[in-house]
C-alpha cells in the first residue's frame, strides 16, 4: 500500500517488480554504454556477447535488414521477458508481499501482447495502406478469417506466456509441498531452461508476425 498526498494506492506486486527490473536493466545498460573501451573488460565482453547473440538470433528469423530495423523493440522484449521469468529465482519473490513474478500475471502478459499488436499494426501501415489491406483481402473470401487471425495473435502470445510460467510455478510449489527435498530442486534447474525457452518463443513468434506484416511482395 502506497500513500500519495494522503491517498492510499494499492500497487500490485507485479508492477513493483517490473519497476525494479526496468531500473536494473536501465542502470546496467547505462554502465555498459559509459564503460566502452577499446580493450574490453569482463563486463563489456558479456554485454557485447549478449547483443551479438540477440542480433544473430533475429537475423536468422528476419534477415539482416529487418533484424537491424526492429532490433530495439525485439531485443528489449527478449531481455525483459528473460529477466522477468528469472526473477522467480530471487529469494522472496512470490513470497514477500509486493514482489511477484511479472510474467506469472495475466495482466502483464496481456500488456506485452497489446504492445506487440500495436507495434505490428504501426509498421504494417508504414509499408503503405494498400499493402496493409491486401494482407487481409487476398484472397477476398478469407478476409474474415485473416482479420480474426490478426486479432488472435496478441491473445495467443499473452496466454501462452502466462499459462506456461504460471503453470510451471504452480507445479513447482505443489511438488515442494509433497517432496520438500530433491524433486523441487530438479524442477528449478529445469525451470532455468524453461524460462529462457518461453522468452525465445515469444520473441520468435513476434519476429515472424513482424516479417509477415511488413512483407511487400
Secondary structure, 3 states (H helix, E strand, C coil): CEEECCEEECCCHHHHHHHHHHHHHHHHHHHHHHCCCCCCCHHHHHHHHHHHHHHHHHHHHHCHHHHHHCHHHHHHHHHHHHHHHHHHHCCCCCCCCCCCCHHHCHHHHHHHHHHHHHHHHHHHHHCCHHHHHHHHHCCHHHHHHHHHHHHHHHHHHHHHHHHHHHHHHHHHHHHHHHCCCCHHHHHHHHHHHHHHHHHHHHHHHHHHHHHHHCCCC
